[in-house]
Amino acid sequence: MKTTLAMLAGLLMSGAAYAEDVKVKPLVDARLRYENMDQDGIADEANALTFRVRAGAEASVGPWSALVEGETTIAIVDDYNDGTNGKVAFPLIADPRNVELNRAQIRYAGKEGLSVTAGRQRIELLDQRFVGSSSFRQNDQTYDAVRVQWAPPKSRFSADVTYAWSDLTVNGTHGTGARQPAVDGDNVFALLSYRTDIGTATGFAYLVDQDEAVVQGYRLSSQTWGVRFAGSRPLAQDVKLGYVASWARQSDYHRNPNDYAADYWLGEATLNARSFTAVGGYEVLGADQGVALTSVQTPLASFFRWQGWSGRFGTTPPDGLHDLYGTLGYGWKKVGPLDAITLSATYHRFASDRVARLYGDEEDLLASVKRGRTTVSARYARYKAKSFATNTDRLWLSVDWIL
């Protein structure tokens, strides 16, 4: 990071000599959020009122740009276990207090379709199932990495390769034990895509190296190789069908003492008809031996996007996981002074992969309104346990403002 910061400073100083060509863009992203969590088996409800601000600037000169961004999270009401404060009498809400350098990167983006980004950066690959930013949490997940992207203007092929030597977790600077502030390792993420008239086919490889003994004894290190196809087709005027199909094979990697292999599957369809949206999908995180951490694991994913908002399946159970889900949504644009109103409801049915067992069901509800740069939202999740975890209710009330 010292080298990156020095290069950032050099770029900004060189740009000062050509001030008329330098473009500076301020970056501000603020969120005030209240979260309540009631979990069976834990006597006290968690109540968290947190405020997070990310602020920085991006300066660009021709094909070069430099970005610096800090992140601060404060807890106004802290009756919750944030994973680092020792308040284990409360349920876990992973939004600890934090002050950190969130991003510090330099980027080259040439006209020939080649771009290179070096430094601390946000990386969100495909649907973020395996590599993402966990942006729903107050503290971002970013990476110390070098990323090379190549997408020639007249070619259907594109490539995206990243080497990351550290991932900065949502645990923030006060993280400790298994909840490290950052996890080092030699991570490689590679995507090769081909665009067709009906969608894009992508081959991917995620070599995840969680190279610290305190983090599950290296058992989250894995190699995942797979393919994905995603596209959409119009069915009628204002009606469109979207589709995704993916398969991957995951096995142990680097120092992982487990010897395992398990399959990942995803099939999803989305129907958009004017303001109405319907989504149906089935996802499988396969299991091998029925032993802890020998099922498909995704420690770098953006978890909130997957397996329900209650957060019961951040670590895939030993017997794997099947998720049958469906979402219905409706949105309005330009309603009085509001730019948008969105309502949605999602249902999940969770079961095991290795043996026939129903884990539980979940309902997730969302209502949001947007005006200008401000979005106000309310979310509710209810997980009803059958044979895994415990009944859990979660409520979020948020106000987001982005410059």
C-alpha positions as CSV (number, residue, x, y, z in Angstrom):
1,M,0.0,0.0,0.0
2,K,2.9,2.4,0.6
3,T,4.0,2.0,-3.0
4,T,0.4,2.6,-4.2
5,L,0.1,5.8,-2.1
6,A,3.4,7.0,-3.5
7,M,2.2,6.4,-7.0
8,L,-1.0,8.2,-6.3
9,A,0.8,11.2,-4.9
10,G,3.1,11.2,-8.0
11,L,0.1,11.1,-10.4
12,L,-1.6,14.0,-8.6
13,M,1.6,16.1,-8.5
14,S,2.2,15.5,-12.2
15,G,-1.4,16.4,-12.9
16,A,-0.9,19.7,-11.1
17,A,1.4,20.8,-13.8
18,Y,-1.5,20.5,-16.3
19,A,-4.2,21.8,-14.0
20,E,-6.5,22.7,-17.0
21,D,-6.6,18.9,-17.9
22,V,-7.2,17.5,-14.5
23,K,-10.7,16.5,-13.6
24,V,-11.5,16.0,-9.9
25,K,-14.7,14.2,-8.8
26,P,-15.7,14.3,-5.1
27,L,-16.9,11.0,-3.6
28,V,-19.4,10.9,-0.8
29,D,-21.6,7.9,0.3
30,A,-23.4,8.2,3.6
31,R,-25.8,5.8,5.3
32,L,-27.8,6.0,8.6
33,R,-29.3,2.7,9.6
34,Y,-31.2,1.1,12.4
35,E,-31.2,-2.7,12.6
36,N,-33.0,-4.9,15.1
37,M,-32.4,-8.6,15.4
38,D,-34.4,-11.1,17.5
39,Q,-32.9,-14.6,17.5
40,D,-34.3,-17.6,19.4
41,G,-31.8,-18.9,22.0
42,I,-30.4,-15.4,22.7
43,A,-32.3,-13.7,25.5
44,D,-31.6,-10.1,24.4
45,E,-32.6,-8.4,21.2
46,A,-29.9,-6.6,19.3
47,N,-30.5,-2.9,18.5
48,A,-27.9,-1.1,16.3
49,L,-28.1,2.5,15.1
50,T,-25.1,3.1,13.0
51,F,-23.9,5.9,10.7
52,R,-21.3,5.3,8.0
53,V,-19.6,7.8,5.7
54,R,-17.3,7.1,2.8
55,A,-15.6,10.2,1.5
56,G,-12.8,10.8,-1.0
57,A,-11.9,12.1,-4.4
58,E,-11.0,10.8,-7.8
59,A,-8.6,12.8,-10.1
60,S,-8.2,11.9,-13.7
61,V,-5.7,13.0,-16.4
62,G,-6.2,11.5,-19.8
63,P,-6.4,7.7,-19.5
64,W,-5.0,7.8,-15.9
65,S,-6.9,8.3,-12.7
66,A,-6.2,8.2,-9.0
67,L,-8.7,7.5,-6.2
68,V,-8.5,7.9,-2.5
69,E,-11.4,7.1,-0.1
70,G,-11.7,6.8,3.6
71,E,-14.5,5.1,5.6
72,T,-15.8,5.8,9.0
73,T,-18.6,3.9,10.9
74,I,-19.9,5.0,14.3
75,A,-22.3,3.3,16.6
76,I,-24.9,5.7,18.0
77,V,-26.8,2.9,19.7
78,D,-24.6,-0.2,20.4
79,D,-26.8,-2.8,22.0
80,Y,-25.5,-5.5,19.7
81,N,-22.7,-7.9,19.2
82,D,-20.6,-6.5,16.3
83,G,-18.2,-9.4,16.3
84,T,-15.4,-7.4,17.9
85,N,-16.9,-5.7,21.0
86,G,-17.4,-8.8,23.1
87,K,-21.1,-8.2,23.6
88,V,-22.0,-11.9,23.1
89,A,-25.2,-11.6,25.0
90,F,-26.7,-10.0,21.9
91,P,-27.2,-11.4,18.4
92,L,-24.5,-10.7,15.8
93,I,-24.8,-7.6,13.6
94,A,-21.5,-7.3,11.7
95,D,-21.3,-3.5,11.6
96,P,-18.4,-2.6,14.0
97,R,-17.0,0.9,14.7
98,N,-14.4,1.6,12.1
99,V,-12.0,4.2,10.7
100,E,-9.9,3.0,7.7
101,L,-8.5,3.7,4.3
102,N,-11.2,2.0,2.2
103,R,-9.8,2.6,-1.3
104,A,-6.5,3.9,-2.7
105,Q,-5.9,3.0,-6.3
106,I,-4.5,4.1,-9.6
107,R,-6.1,3.1,-12.9
108,Y,-5.1,3.2,-16.5
109,A,-8.0,2.9,-19.0
110,G,-6.8,3.0,-22.6
111,K,-8.9,3.3,-25.8
112,E,-7.8,-0.1,-27.0
113,G,-9.9,-1.7,-24.3
114,L,-7.2,-2.4,-21.8
115,S,-7.5,-1.2,-18.2
116,V,-5.2,-1.9,-15.2
117,T,-6.2,-1.0,-11.6
118,A,-3.6,-1.3,-8.8
119,G,-4.0,-0.7,-5.1
120,R,-6.8,-1.0,-2.6
121,Q,-10.0,-1.4,-4.6
122,R,-13.5,-2.6,-4.7
123,I,-13.9,-5.8,-6.8
124,E,-17.4,-7.2,-7.7
125,L,-17.2,-10.1,-10.2
126,L,-20.3,-11.3,-12.1
127,D,-23.2,-11.7,-9.6
128,Q,-20.8,-11.5,-6.6
129,R,-21.5,-15.1,-5.6
130,F,-17.8,-15.8,-5.1
131,V,-16.1,-12.4,-5.1
132,G,-17.8,-9.1,-4.0
133,S,-17.8,-6.0,-1.8
134,S,-20.4,-6.9,0.8
135,S,-21.7,-3.4,0.3
136,F,-24.9,-4.0,2.3
137,R,-22.8,-4.0,5.5
138,Q,-21.6,-0.6,6.7
139,N,-17.9,-1.5,6.3
140,D,-17.0,-2.3,2.7
141,Q,-15.0,-5.4,1.7
142,T,-12.1,-4.2,-0.5
143,Y,-8.9,-5.8,-1.8
144,D,-5.3,-5.0,-2.1
145,A,-4.8,-6.1,-5.7
146,V,-3.8,-5.7,-9.2
147,R,-6.6,-6.1,-11.7
148,V,-6.2,-6.3,-15.5
149,Q,-9.3,-6.1,-17.8
150,W,-9.3,-6.4,-21.5
151,A,-12.3,-5.9,-23.8
152,P,-11.3,-4.9,-27.3
153,P,-14.0,-2.7,-28.9
154,K,-14.7,-4.9,-31.9
155,S,-14.3,-8.2,-30.3
156,R,-16.8,-10.5,-28.6
157,F,-14.1,-11.7,-26.2
158,S,-13.1,-10.1,-22.9
159,A,-10.8,-11.1,-20.1
160,D,-10.6,-10.1,-16.4
161,V,-7.7,-11.3,-14.2
162,T,-7.0,-10.2,-10.6
163,Y,-4.2,-11.0,-8.2
164,A,-5.2,-10.0,-4.7
165,W,-2.8,-10.4,-1.8
166,S,-5.2,-9.2,0.9
167,D,-8.9,-8.8,1.4
168,L,-10.0,-6.0,3.9
169,T,-13.0,-7.5,5.7
170,V,-16.2,-6.0,7.0
171,N,-14.8,-6.5,10.5
172,G,-12.9,-3.2,10.3
173,T,-9.7,-2.1,12.0
174,H,-10.8,-3.6,15.4
175,G,-11.3,-7.1,14.0
176,T,-9.6,-9.9,16.0
177,G,-9.3,-13.6,16.1
178,A,-11.2,-15.4,13.4
179,R,-12.8,-12.0,12.5
180,Q,-9.6,-10.5,11.1
181,P,-9.4,-6.9,9.8
182,A,-7.7,-8.3,6.7
183,V,-6.9,-11.8,5.5
184,D,-3.7,-12.3,3.6
185,G,-3.1,-14.8,0.8
186,D,-2.3,-15.3,-2.8
187,N,-5.7,-15.0,-4.4
188,V,-6.3,-15.2,-8.2
189,F,-9.6,-14.5,-9.9
190,A,-9.9,-15.0,-13.7
191,L,-12.8,-14.6,-16.1
192,L,-12.8,-15.2,-19.8
193,S,-16.1,-14.2,-21.5
194,Y,-17.6,-14.5,-25.0
195,R,-20.6,-12.4,-26.0
196,T,-23.3,-13.9,-28.2
197,D,-26.6,-12.6,-29.5
198,I,-28.5,-14.3,-26.8
199,G,-26.2,-13.8,-23.8
200,T,-22.6,-14.0,-22.5
201,A,-20.8,-17.2,-21.7
202,T,-18.1,-16.9,-19.0
203,G,-15.5,-19.4,-17.8
204,F,-14.2,-18.5,-14.4
205,A,-11.6,-19.6,-11.8
206,Y,-11.5,-18.4,-8.3
207,L,-8.4,-19.4,-6.3
208,V,-9.1,-18.3,-2.8
209,D,-6.2,-18.4,-0.4
210,Q,-7.3,-17.6,3.2
211,D,-3.7,-18.0,4.3
212,E,-4.1,-17.4,8.1
213,A,-4.4,-20.3,10.6
214,V,-6.7,-18.3,12.8
215,V,-9.3,-18.2,10.0
216,Q,-10.8,-21.7,10.3
217,G,-7.3,-23.3,10.2
218,Y,-6.9,-22.6,6.4
219,R,-10.1,-24.5,5.7
220,L,-11.7,-21.7,3.7
221,S,-9.0,-21.9,1.0
222,S,-10.5,-23.3,-2.1
223,Q,-10.3,-23.4,-5.9
224,T,-13.5,-23.1,-7.9
225,W,-13.6,-23.6,-11.7
226,G,-16.8,-23.2,-13.6
227,V,-18.9,-21.7,-16.4
228,R,-21.8,-19.2,-16.5
229,F,-24.2,-18.1,-19.1
230,A,-26.4,-15.0,-18.7
231,G,-28.6,-13.1,-21.1
232,S,-32.1,-11.7,-21.9
233,R,-34.6,-11.7,-24.7
234,P,-37.6,-9.5,-25.4
235,L,-40.9,-11.4,-25.4
236,A,-43.2,-8.6,-26.3
237,Q,-43.4,-4.8,-26.1
238,D,-42.2,-3.9,-22.5
239,V,-41.8,-7.6,-21.7
240,K,-38.3,-9.2,-21.3
241,L,-37.1,-12.5,-20.1
242,G,-33.7,-12.8,-18.3
243,Y,-31.9,-16.0,-17.6
244,V,-28.8,-17.3,-15.8
245,A,-27.3,-20.8,-15.6
246,S,-24.1,-21.6,-13.8
247,W,-22.1,-24.7,-12.8
248,A,-18.8,-24.9,-10.9
249,R,-16.6,-27.5,-9.1
250,Q,-14.9,-26.5,-5.9
251,S,-12.1,-28.4,-4.1
252,D,-9.4,-27.7,-1.4
253,Y,-6.5,-25.4,-2.2
254,H,-3.1,-24.4,-0.9
255,R,-2.9,-25.2,2.9
256,N,-6.4,-26.4,3.4
257,P,-6.1,-29.7,5.3
258,N,-9.4,-31.0,4.1
259,D,-9.5,-33.2,1.0
260,Y,-12.9,-32.5,-0.7
261,A,-14.7,-31.7,-3.9
262,A,-18.3,-30.4,-4.3
263,D,-20.4,-29.0,-7.1
264,Y,-22.2,-25.6,-7.4
265,W,-25.3,-25.1,-9.5
266,L,-27.5,-22.1,-10.3
267,G,-30.5,-21.6,-12.5
268,E,-32.5,-18.4,-12.5
269,A,-35.2,-16.7,-14.7
270,T,-36.4,-13.1,-14.4
271,L,-39.5,-11.7,-16.1
272,N,-39.8,-7.9,-16.4
273,A,-43.2,-6.6,-17.7
274,R,-43.3,-2.8,-17.4
275,S,-43.3,-2.1,-13.7
276,F,-43.7,-5.7,-12.6
277,T,-40.8,-8.1,-11.9
278,A,-40.9,-11.8,-11.1
279,V,-37.8,-13.9,-10.3
280,G,-37.5,-17.7,-9.8
281,G,-34.4,-19.6,-9.1
282,Y,-32.7,-22.7,-7.6
283,E,-29.2,-22.7,-6.2
284,V,-27.2,-25.6,-5.0
285,L,-24.0,-25.5,-2.8
286,G,-23.0,-29.1,-2.8
287,A,-21.5,-31.2,-0.1
288,D,-18.8,-33.9,-0.1
289,Q,-18.3,-35.7,3.2
290,G,-20.8,-34.2,5.6
291,V,-17.8,-32.8,7.5
292,A,-17.6,-29.1,8.4
293,L,-16.2,-26.9,5.6
294,T,-16.2,-29.7,3.0
295,S,-19.2,-28.2,1.2
296,V,-19.0,-25.3,-1.2
297,Q,-17.8,-22.2,0.7
298,T,-17.8,-18.6,-0.6
299,P,-15.9,-16.5,2.1
300,L,-15.4,-13.5,-0.3
301,A,-19.0,-13.3,-1.5
302,S,-21.4,-10.4,-1.0
303,F,-23.5,-12.6,1.4
304,F,-26.6,-10.4,1.7
305,R,-27.5,-11.0,-2.0
306,W,-27.7,-14.8,-1.3
307,Q,-29.7,-17.3,0.8
308,G,-31.9,-14.7,2.4
309,W,-31.4,-11.6,4.4
310,S,-31.5,-13.2,7.8
311,G,-27.9,-14.3,7.4
312,R,-28.3,-17.9,8.6
313,F,-26.1,-19.4,5.9
314,G,-23.0,-17.3,5.7
315,T,-21.1,-20.6,6.2
316,T,-22.5,-23.4,4.2
317,P,-23.7,-26.3,6.4
318,P,-21.6,-29.6,6.3
319,D,-24.4,-31.3,4.3
320,G,-24.6,-28.5,1.7
321,L,-27.5,-26.2,0.8
322,H,-30.3,-26.1,-1.7
323,D,-32.2,-22.8,-2.0
324,L,-35.5,-22.6,-3.9
325,Y,-36.5,-19.0,-4.1
326,G,-38.9,-16.6,-5.8
327,T,-39.4,-12.8,-5.8
328,L,-42.3,-10.6,-6.8
329,G,-41.7,-6.9,-7.2
330,Y,-43.4,-3.7,-8.4
331,G,-42.0,-0.3,-9.0
332,W,-43.4,3.2,-9.8
333,K,-41.5,6.1,-11.3
334,K,-42.1,9.8,-10.8
335,V,-44.9,9.6,-8.2
336,G,-45.5,13.2,-7.1
337,P,-42.2,14.5,-5.7
338,L,-40.6,11.0,-5.6
339,D,-38.4,9.6,-8.3
340,A,-39.2,6.0,-7.6
341,I,-41.1,3.6,-5.3
342,T,-40.2,0.0,-5.0
343,L,-41.9,-2.9,-3.3
344,S,-40.8,-6.6,-3.3
345,A,-41.4,-9.9,-1.5
346,T,-39.1,-12.9,-1.6
347,Y,-39.6,-16.5,-0.4
348,H,-36.8,-19.0,0.3
349,R,-37.1,-22.7,1.0
350,F,-33.8,-24.1,2.3
351,A,-32.8,-27.8,2.3
352,S,-29.7,-29.9,2.5
353,D,-27.7,-31.4,-0.4
354,R,-26.1,-34.5,1.1
355,V,-29.2,-35.9,2.9
356,A,-32.9,-35.2,2.5
357,R,-33.5,-32.6,5.2
358,L,-35.5,-29.3,5.3
359,Y,-33.5,-26.6,7.0
360,G,-36.2,-23.9,7.1
361,D,-38.1,-21.2,5.2
362,E,-37.6,-17.4,5.0
363,E,-39.6,-14.4,3.8
364,D,-37.9,-11.1,2.9
365,L,-39.8,-7.9,2.4
366,L,-38.6,-4.5,1.0
367,A,-40.1,-1.1,0.6
368,S,-38.1,1.9,-0.7
369,V,-38.6,5.4,-2.0
370,K,-36.0,7.5,-3.8
371,R,-35.8,11.3,-4.3
372,G,-32.8,12.8,-5.9
373,R,-29.7,11.4,-4.2
374,T,-31.6,10.1,-1.2
375,T,-33.1,6.7,-0.7
376,V,-35.2,5.6,2.3
377,S,-35.8,1.9,2.7
378,A,-37.4,-0.6,5.1
379,R,-36.5,-4.3,5.1
380,Y,-37.8,-7.2,7.1
381,A,-36.6,-10.8,7.1
382,R,-38.1,-13.8,9.0
383,Y,-36.4,-17.1,9.1
384,K,-38.4,-20.1,10.4
385,A,-36.2,-22.9,11.4
386,K,-37.1,-26.6,10.8
387,S,-33.8,-28.4,11.4
388,F,-31.0,-25.8,11.1
389,A,-30.2,-22.7,13.1
390,T,-33.0,-20.9,15.1
391,N,-36.0,-18.7,14.3
392,T,-34.7,-15.2,13.5
393,D,-36.4,-11.9,12.8
394,R,-34.5,-8.9,11.4
395,L,-35.6,-5.3,10.6
396,W,-33.7,-2.5,8.9
397,L,-34.6,1.1,8.4
398,S,-32.1,3.0,6.3
399,V,-31.4,6.4,4.8
400,D,-28.8,6.5,2.0
401,W,-27.3,9.6,0.3
402,I,-24.8,9.4,-2.5
403,L,-23.2,12.3,-4.2
